[in-house]
Amino acid sequence: VVARAADVVLWDPKFTNDNDSLWAQGQIFTTLLQNSADGKELQPALAESYEFSEDSKEFTFKLKTAAFCDGSPITAEDVKFSFDRAIEADSGVSWQFAAGMVVEAVDPQTVKITLPTSNVAFPSYLTLWGSSILSKAHAEAVGIEAMAEKPLGSGRFCLDSWEKGQRIVLTPNAGYWNPEQPYLDSVKLRVVQDDNARVLQVRTGEVDIAMVIPANLASALEGVDGVKTFQETIYGTAAIVPNLAKVPALADVKVRQAIARVIDKEAMIDAVLFGSGQPAQSPFYGPGILFWTDEFAVPYDVEAAKALMAESAFPDGFSTTLIIPSGDQLAQQTATIFADQLSQIGIQVAISPVEAGTWWEMWSGAEFELVYKLGTNDVIDPAMNIPFDFWSKDEGGSDSAFSGYRNEEIVKISHEAQAELDSAARGELYKDLQRIAMEESPQFYLFHPTTIWATRDNVHGFAIFPTKAHRFWETWKTE
């Protein structure tokens, strides 16, 4: 029994970009490849074997013998259907795939993917939720709405039931290719939004695992008999995304530069994370990400911030609203400090908590002025999040995290870096990208948080990785 902070929004990977949904989807869907626990190595999942061409344009996969949760076999046609569907115009995950990608079912157990240009990062994309394998027959039979509500799993677990806002029950998939996993007979995910309640429930043994424990509450579990606590610094960044299209002041680069300099990240980490975090000094999601550098870090300098505001088109400041997901204590505390710090340069920030599903709808619909974001890297290659953070929708991105920011040089560099086969040259390209992004502050990068969780001491094999993914199929429980 697991206490998690938020419910799933929907079960269709094609339209998913919120973490709480995709982490749950990872339990019931398989992908061709998967990451090692630290995110640094690619490993087979549904793929029995694979071959990549030297120019990183052709990728061929032989499939294992496996079945969906209804017992029907997973075939190359299902893989082709899943990928073709994921790159359709209305998809929310098309940014995970190269434009012009062609997927071919060579035979029932062989899939070939061909890209128009070299992309050294592409294999790592095949571990992401957008590459989840769906049943073509099921999708065509039930339609899009049913797929979001009652999915047919292809992975280690099946969705047994879902009571929205209450609980999710997972049971093993008898057709999973590894008959030894999962070890558990069932996993019951409870939606427990209140942080104190999750802590209390694991303390009393009402739940076996409590996820997302705020740093200020972790001490309540220290020395408690029968409880173990764990902590991991994640490949992720807490940030505030400005809507450049909706708020003229935020479209002014000098205003954004002023905001970036008035944020005291160390003070924020001390207050919100009790010192257990790292300041974000790059658009990349932490020092563990390939090619990350802090060479272009923006210093905390209130006087410089005031001078930049004076040079801007909004020297007297302005008022704006920051939306955050309700019940998220980290978001609430971060937003409060952020608003206080911005008041020093005449910017008045009202904080508006909204239900998690509404928060995502407002963010993805660009119906916000400022929005709190906790983004994570599911792999260590920075190419994963660049389309989401910097590309337009026409290019397969999300209009720069739905902010409307656009820099042609960043887009050009990122395309060149994807195709660059030489690692040193690729690193130089990404260094230049980081320089431009830190100069223009398209987002206000705050900190890389730790994630804290707790289990009862008879729970084994469970961990939250630096990617913040977790695997219930590797978990077991003793008496």
C-alpha positions as CSV (number, residue, x, y, z in Angstrom):
1,V,0.0,0.0,0.0
2,V,1.5,3.3,-1.2
3,A,0.6,6.9,-0.3
4,R,1.3,9.2,-3.2
5,A,0.7,12.9,-3.3
6,A,-1.4,13.2,-6.4
7,D,-3.7,11.2,-8.6
8,V,-3.2,10.3,-12.3
9,V,-4.8,12.8,-14.7
10,L,-5.2,10.2,-17.4
11,W,-3.7,6.9,-18.6
12,D,-3.1,7.7,-22.3
13,P,0.7,8.4,-22.8
14,K,0.0,10.3,-26.0
15,F,-1.6,13.2,-24.0
16,T,0.5,13.0,-20.9
17,N,3.2,15.5,-19.7
18,D,2.6,15.5,-15.9
19,N,4.9,13.5,-13.7
20,D,2.3,11.9,-11.5
21,S,0.6,10.4,-14.5
22,L,3.7,9.2,-16.3
23,W,5.2,7.6,-13.3
24,A,2.0,5.5,-12.8
25,Q,1.9,4.7,-16.5
26,G,5.4,3.4,-16.3
27,Q,4.1,0.6,-14.0
28,I,1.5,-0.7,-16.6
29,F,3.2,0.0,-20.0
30,T,6.4,-1.4,-21.4
31,T,8.9,0.3,-23.7
32,L,11.5,-1.1,-26.1
33,L,14.3,0.1,-23.8
34,Q,14.6,1.1,-20.2
35,N,17.2,3.0,-18.1
36,S,19.5,1.7,-15.4
37,A,18.6,2.9,-12.0
38,D,21.0,5.9,-12.2
39,G,19.8,6.8,-15.7
40,K,23.3,6.4,-17.2
41,E,22.8,3.2,-19.2
42,L,20.3,1.8,-21.7
43,Q,19.0,-1.6,-21.0
44,P,16.6,-3.9,-23.0
45,A,13.0,-4.0,-22.0
46,L,10.5,-5.3,-24.6
47,A,13.5,-5.5,-27.0
48,E,15.3,-8.8,-26.9
49,S,18.1,-7.3,-28.9
50,Y,18.8,-4.2,-30.9
51,E,21.2,-2.7,-33.4
52,F,22.0,1.0,-34.1
53,S,23.7,2.2,-37.3
54,E,27.0,4.1,-37.0
55,D,25.4,7.3,-38.2
56,S,22.5,7.0,-35.6
57,K,19.8,7.0,-38.3
58,E,18.6,3.4,-38.3
59,F,17.5,1.4,-35.2
60,T,16.4,-2.2,-35.4
61,F,14.7,-4.1,-32.5
62,K,13.9,-7.8,-32.1
63,L,11.0,-8.2,-29.7
64,K,10.6,-10.6,-26.8
65,T,7.6,-12.8,-26.5
66,A,5.2,-10.9,-24.4
67,A,1.4,-10.2,-24.1
68,F,-0.9,-7.4,-23.2
69,C,-3.1,-7.6,-20.1
70,D,-5.9,-9.3,-22.1
71,G,-3.5,-12.1,-23.2
72,S,-3.1,-10.9,-26.8
73,P,0.5,-11.0,-28.1
74,I,2.6,-7.8,-28.4
75,T,3.7,-7.5,-32.0
76,A,5.8,-5.2,-34.2
77,E,2.5,-3.8,-35.6
78,D,1.6,-2.6,-32.0
79,V,4.9,-0.9,-31.7
80,K,4.5,0.8,-35.1
81,F,0.9,1.8,-34.2
82,S,2.0,3.3,-30.8
83,F,4.8,5.4,-32.4
84,D,2.8,6.5,-35.3
85,R,0.1,7.6,-33.0
86,A,2.5,9.4,-30.7
87,I,3.7,11.7,-33.5
88,E,0.3,12.7,-34.7
89,A,-0.5,16.5,-34.8
90,D,-2.5,16.5,-31.6
91,S,0.0,14.5,-29.6
92,G,1.5,15.9,-26.4
93,V,4.6,13.8,-26.7
94,S,5.6,14.3,-30.3
95,W,8.6,16.3,-29.0
96,Q,10.1,13.0,-27.9
97,F,10.5,11.9,-31.5
98,A,12.4,13.1,-34.5
99,A,10.4,14.8,-37.3
100,G,10.2,12.6,-40.3
101,M,10.7,9.4,-38.4
102,V,9.5,6.2,-40.2
103,V,8.6,3.1,-38.3
104,E,8.4,-0.2,-40.1
105,A,7.1,-3.6,-38.9
106,V,9.6,-5.8,-40.7
107,D,8.0,-9.0,-39.4
108,P,5.9,-9.8,-36.3
109,Q,8.9,-9.6,-34.0
110,T,11.1,-7.0,-35.7
111,V,10.8,-3.2,-35.8
112,K,12.9,-0.8,-37.7
113,I,13.0,2.9,-37.1
114,T,14.6,5.2,-39.6
115,L,15.4,8.9,-39.0
116,P,16.0,11.5,-41.7
117,T,19.1,12.9,-39.8
118,S,21.5,11.5,-37.3
119,N,20.3,11.7,-33.6
120,V,22.6,10.3,-31.0
121,A,20.1,10.9,-28.3
122,F,17.2,9.1,-29.9
123,P,17.8,5.6,-28.2
124,S,17.4,7.3,-24.8
125,Y,14.1,8.8,-25.9
126,L,12.8,5.2,-26.4
127,T,12.8,4.8,-22.6
128,L,10.3,7.7,-22.2
129,W,6.5,7.4,-21.6
130,G,5.8,8.6,-25.1
131,S,7.3,5.3,-26.4
132,S,4.9,3.2,-24.3
133,I,3.6,0.2,-26.3
134,L,-0.2,0.2,-26.8
135,S,-2.5,-2.4,-28.3
136,K,-3.5,-1.5,-31.8
137,A,-6.6,-3.8,-31.6
138,H,-7.7,-2.4,-28.2
139,A,-7.3,1.2,-29.3
140,E,-9.3,0.7,-32.4
141,A,-12.0,-1.2,-30.5
142,V,-12.5,1.2,-27.6
143,G,-11.6,4.6,-28.8
144,I,-9.6,7.5,-27.3
145,E,-11.7,8.2,-24.2
146,A,-11.7,4.7,-23.0
147,M,-7.9,4.5,-23.4
148,A,-7.5,7.5,-21.0
149,E,-9.9,5.9,-18.4
150,K,-9.4,2.1,-18.8
151,P,-6.0,1.3,-20.5
152,L,-4.8,-2.1,-21.6
153,G,-1.4,-2.6,-20.1
154,S,1.6,-4.0,-21.8
155,G,4.0,-3.9,-18.9
156,R,4.6,-5.6,-15.6
157,F,1.3,-4.6,-14.0
158,C,-2.3,-4.2,-15.2
159,L,-4.7,-1.5,-14.0
160,D,-7.2,-3.4,-12.0
161,S,-9.3,-0.4,-10.8
162,W,-9.1,3.4,-10.5
163,E,-11.2,5.5,-8.2
164,K,-10.4,9.0,-9.2
165,G,-9.0,11.1,-6.5
166,Q,-8.9,8.0,-4.2
167,R,-6.9,5.0,-5.2
168,I,-5.4,2.9,-8.0
169,V,-5.0,-0.8,-7.8
170,L,-2.4,-2.6,-9.9
171,T,-2.2,-6.4,-10.4
172,P,0.5,-8.5,-12.2
173,N,0.4,-9.0,-16.0
174,A,0.5,-12.7,-16.6
175,G,1.8,-12.1,-20.1
176,Y,4.9,-10.0,-19.0
177,W,8.0,-11.4,-20.5
178,N,9.8,-12.0,-17.2
179,P,7.7,-14.5,-15.3
180,E,9.6,-13.8,-12.1
181,Q,8.4,-10.3,-11.9
182,P,6.6,-8.5,-10.4
183,Y,7.0,-10.1,-7.0
184,L,4.0,-8.4,-5.4
185,D,0.4,-9.7,-5.8
186,S,-0.9,-6.2,-5.9
187,V,0.0,-2.6,-5.4
188,K,-2.6,-0.2,-4.0
189,L,-1.8,3.5,-4.6
190,R,-3.6,5.8,-2.3
191,V,-4.0,9.5,-3.2
192,V,-3.0,11.3,0.0
193,Q,-2.5,15.0,-0.8
194,D,-1.8,16.1,2.8
195,D,1.9,15.8,3.6
196,N,1.3,15.2,7.3
197,A,-1.2,12.5,6.6
198,R,1.3,10.6,4.4
199,V,3.9,10.8,7.2
200,L,1.4,9.6,9.8
201,Q,0.2,6.7,7.7
202,V,3.7,5.2,7.2
203,R,4.5,5.9,10.8
204,T,1.5,3.9,12.0
205,G,1.9,1.1,9.4
206,E,-1.3,2.1,7.6
207,V,0.7,2.2,4.4
208,D,3.9,0.5,3.4
209,I,5.5,3.3,1.4
210,A,5.0,7.1,1.7
211,M,6.3,9.2,-1.2
212,V,7.1,12.9,-1.5
213,I,7.9,13.7,2.1
214,P,8.8,17.4,2.6
215,A,12.2,18.0,4.3
216,N,10.6,19.7,7.3
217,L,8.6,16.6,8.1
218,A,11.3,14.0,7.5
219,S,12.5,14.5,11.1
220,A,9.2,13.2,12.4
221,L,10.2,9.7,11.1
222,E,13.7,9.7,12.6
223,G,14.1,6.9,15.1
224,V,10.6,5.6,14.6
225,D,10.5,1.8,15.1
226,G,9.7,-0.1,11.9
227,V,10.3,2.9,9.5
228,K,13.2,3.6,7.1
229,T,13.7,6.9,5.4
230,F,15.6,7.6,2.2
231,Q,16.8,10.6,0.2
232,E,18.0,11.2,-3.3
233,T,19.0,14.3,-5.2
234,I,17.0,14.2,-8.4
235,Y,17.8,15.1,-12.0
236,G,15.2,17.9,-11.8
237,T,14.7,21.6,-11.5
238,A,12.2,23.6,-9.7
239,A,11.5,26.7,-11.8
240,I,9.0,29.4,-12.5
241,V,7.9,29.7,-16.1
242,P,6.8,33.2,-17.4
243,N,4.2,33.6,-20.1
244,L,5.8,36.0,-22.5
245,A,2.8,36.1,-24.8
246,K,0.3,37.0,-22.0
247,V,2.4,39.4,-19.9
248,P,4.2,42.2,-21.8
249,A,6.5,42.9,-18.9
250,L,7.7,39.3,-18.9
251,A,8.5,39.5,-22.6
252,D,11.1,42.3,-21.7
253,V,14.4,40.5,-21.4
254,K,15.7,43.1,-18.9
255,V,12.8,42.4,-16.6
256,R,13.6,38.6,-16.8
257,Q,17.2,39.3,-16.1
258,A,16.3,41.4,-13.1
259,I,14.1,38.7,-11.7
260,A,16.8,36.1,-12.2
261,R,19.2,38.3,-10.1
262,V,16.9,39.1,-7.3
263,I,16.3,35.4,-6.5
264,D,18.3,34.2,-3.6
265,K,18.5,30.5,-4.4
266,E,20.6,29.6,-1.4
267,A,18.2,31.2,1.0
268,M,15.3,29.4,-0.8
269,I,17.1,26.1,-0.4
270,D,17.8,26.7,3.3
271,A,14.2,27.7,4.0
272,V,12.3,25.2,1.8
273,L,14.7,22.2,1.7
274,F,16.5,22.7,5.0
275,G,19.7,22.9,3.0
276,S,19.2,19.6,1.1
277,G,19.3,20.8,-2.4
278,Q,21.5,22.5,-5.0
279,P,21.0,25.9,-6.7
280,A,20.1,25.7,-10.4
281,Q,22.9,27.3,-12.4
282,S,22.0,26.1,-15.9
283,P,18.9,25.3,-17.9
284,F,20.0,21.6,-17.7
285,Y,18.4,19.7,-14.9
286,G,21.4,19.3,-12.6
287,P,25.1,18.5,-12.4
288,G,24.4,14.9,-13.2
289,I,23.2,15.7,-16.7
290,L,25.7,15.4,-19.6
291,F,27.5,18.6,-20.6
292,W,26.1,20.6,-17.7
293,T,28.1,23.6,-16.7
294,D,27.7,26.4,-14.1
295,E,30.0,28.7,-16.0
296,F,27.1,31.0,-16.9
297,A,25.4,31.0,-13.5
298,V,23.5,34.2,-12.7
299,P,24.7,35.8,-9.5
300,Y,22.3,36.9,-6.7
301,D,22.6,40.7,-6.9
302,V,19.7,42.9,-5.7
303,E,21.3,46.2,-6.8
304,A,22.0,44.8,-10.3
305,A,18.4,43.6,-10.4
306,K,17.1,47.1,-9.5
307,A,19.3,48.7,-12.2
308,L,18.0,46.3,-14.8
309,M,14.4,47.1,-13.9
310,A,15.2,50.8,-14.2
311,E,16.5,50.1,-17.7
312,S,13.5,48.1,-18.7
313,A,10.2,49.3,-20.1
314,F,8.6,48.7,-16.7
315,P,10.8,50.6,-14.2
316,D,7.9,51.0,-11.7
317,G,7.2,47.3,-11.6
318,F,3.9,45.5,-12.2
319,S,1.5,42.9,-10.7
320,T,1.2,39.3,-11.8
321,T,-0.2,35.9,-10.7
322,L,1.7,32.7,-10.1
323,I,-0.3,29.5,-10.3
324,I,0.8,26.4,-8.3
325,P,-0.7,22.9,-7.8
326,S,-2.7,23.0,-4.6
327,G,-1.6,20.7,-1.8
328,D,2.0,20.8,-3.0
329,Q,3.9,22.1,0.1
330,L,7.2,22.5,-1.8
331,A,5.4,24.6,-4.5
332,Q,3.6,26.7,-1.9
333,Q,6.7,27.5,0.2
334,T,8.8,28.2,-2.9
335,A,6.2,30.5,-4.3
336,T,5.9,32.4,-1.1
337,I,9.6,33.1,-1.0
338,F,9.7,33.9,-4.7
339,A,7.0,36.5,-4.3
340,D,8.7,38.1,-1.3
341,Q,12.0,38.3,-3.2
342,L,10.4,39.9,-6.3
343,S,8.7,42.5,-4.2
344,Q,12.2,44.1,-3.7
345,I,12.1,45.2,-7.4
346,G,8.5,46.4,-7.5
347,I,6.9,43.2,-8.8
348,Q,3.9,42.1,-6.9
349,V,3.1,38.4,-7.2
350,A,-0.2,36.9,-6.2
351,I,-0.1,33.1,-5.6
352,S,-3.0,31.1,-6.9
353,P,-3.2,27.4,-5.9
354,V,-5.3,25.3,-8.2
355,E,-6.2,21.6,-8.4
356,A,-3.4,19.6,-10.1
357,G,-5.4,18.8,-13.2
358,T,-6.5,22.4,-13.6
359,W,-2.8,23.5,-13.0
360,W,-1.8,21.3,-16.0
361,E,-4.6,22.5,-18.2
362,M,-3.9,26.1,-17.5
363,W,-0.1,25.6,-18.1
364,S,-0.4,23.5,-21.2
365,G,-3.2,25.8,-22.5
366,A,-0.9,28.9,-21.9
367,E,-3.6,30.4,-19.7
368,F,-1.2,31.6,-17.0
369,E,1.1,34.5,-16.2
370,L,3.6,32.6,-14.1
371,V,3.5,28.9,-13.3
372,Y,5.5,26.7,-10.9
373,K,7.2,23.8,-12.6
374,L,9.2,20.9,-11.2
375,G,10.7,19.3,-14.3
376,T,12.7,16.1,-14.3
377,N,15.1,14.4,-16.7
378,D,14.2,10.7,-17.2
379,V,17.7,10.2,-18.8
380,I,21.0,12.0,-18.4
381,D,21.1,13.3,-22.0
382,P,20.1,17.0,-22.1
383,A,18.5,16.5,-25.5
384,M,15.5,14.9,-23.8
385,N,14.0,18.2,-22.3
386,I,15.3,20.7,-24.9
387,P,12.4,20.2,-27.3
388,F,10.0,20.8,-24.4
389,D,11.8,23.8,-23.0
390,F,12.9,25.5,-26.2
391,W,11.1,24.3,-29.3
392,S,7.8,25.5,-30.9
393,K,4.9,23.1,-31.3
394,D,5.5,23.1,-35.1
395,E,9.0,21.7,-34.4
396,G,7.6,19.0,-32.1
397,G,8.1,21.0,-28.9
398,S,5.7,22.8,-26.6
399,D,6.4,26.5,-27.4
400,S,9.2,26.5,-24.8
401,A,7.2,25.0,-21.9
402,F,4.2,26.9,-23.1
403,S,5.9,30.2,-22.4
404,G,6.1,31.6,-26.0
405,Y,9.8,32.1,-25.7
406,R,11.7,31.8,-28.9
407,N,15.4,31.9,-29.7
408,E,16.4,30.8,-33.2
409,E,20.1,30.3,-32.2
410,I,19.1,27.8,-29.4
411,V,16.9,25.9,-31.8
412,K,19.7,25.7,-34.4
413,I,22.3,24.6,-31.8
414,S,20.0,21.9,-30.3
415,H,19.4,20.4,-33.8
416,E,23.1,20.4,-34.5
417,A,23.9,18.8,-31.1
418,Q,21.5,16.0,-31.7
419,A,23.2,15.1,-35.0
420,E,26.8,15.6,-33.7
421,L,28.5,12.2,-33.4
422,D,31.6,13.6,-31.7
423,S,31.1,13.9,-27.9
424,A,33.5,16.8,-27.5
425,A,32.0,18.8,-30.3
426,R,28.5,18.1,-28.9
427,G,29.6,19.4,-25.5
428,E,30.7,22.7,-27.0
429,L,27.4,23.1,-28.7
430,Y,25.5,22.5,-25.5
431,K,27.8,24.9,-23.7
432,D,26.8,27.6,-26.1
433,L,23.2,26.8,-25.6
434,Q,23.5,27.1,-21.8
435,R,25.2,30.5,-22.2
436,I,22.4,31.9,-24.3
437,A,19.6,30.6,-22.0
438,M,21.2,31.9,-18.8
439,E,21.6,35.3,-20.5
440,E,18.0,35.5,-21.5
441,S,16.3,33.7,-18.6
442,P,13.4,32.2,-20.5
443,Q,12.6,30.5,-17.2
444,F,13.6,31.3,-13.6
445,Y,15.7,28.3,-12.6
446,L,15.6,27.9,-8.8
447,F,17.0,24.7,-7.4
448,H,17.5,20.9,-7.8
449,P,15.6,19.3,-4.9
450,T,16.1,16.1,-3.2
451,T,13.3,13.6,-3.0
452,I,12.5,11.9,0.4
453,W,10.5,8.8,0.9
454,A,9.9,6.4,3.7
455,T,9.0,2.7,3.9
456,R,8.2,0.2,6.6
457,D,11.2,-1.9,7.3
458,N,9.6,-5.1,5.8
459,V,9.6,-3.5,2.4
460,H,12.5,-4.3,0.1
461,G,13.8,-3.4,-3.3
462,F,11.9,-0.1,-3.6
463,A,13.8,3.1,-4.5
464,I,13.1,6.4,-6.2
465,F,15.9,7.0,-8.7
466,P,17.6,10.3,-9.5
467,T,15.2,10.4,-12.5
468,K,12.4,10.2,-9.9
469,A,11.1,7.1,-11.6
470,H,10.4,4.0,-9.5
471,R,9.6,0.4,-10.1
472,F,7.1,-1.5,-8.0
473,W,7.9,-4.6,-10.0
474,E,11.3,-4.8,-8.3
475,T,9.7,-4.4,-4.8
476,W,8.7,-7.1,-2.4
477,K,7.4,-7.3,1.2
478,T,8.1,-9.8,4.0
479,E,6.0,-10.6,7.0
